[in-house]
């Protein structure tokens, strides 16, 4: 059962990362969610860390536009 409970958060994480990288936009809520996931490290694979680092690298380089939640959709 532990694997099933970890699969959903990772699936949500992957969906968020995919959406962010495809749109080059990140909401403040997304940023907090990804930061929390990175810092907790619970159930993350090497691939998860690679994808998270890709998002944070783009963020630091100014390649992601920070948008309000109302504008993110």
Secondary structure, 3 states (H helix, E strand, C coil): CHHHHHHHHHHHHHHHHHHHHHHCEEEHHHHHHHHHHHHHCCCCCHHHHHHHHHHHHHHHCCCCEEECHHHHC
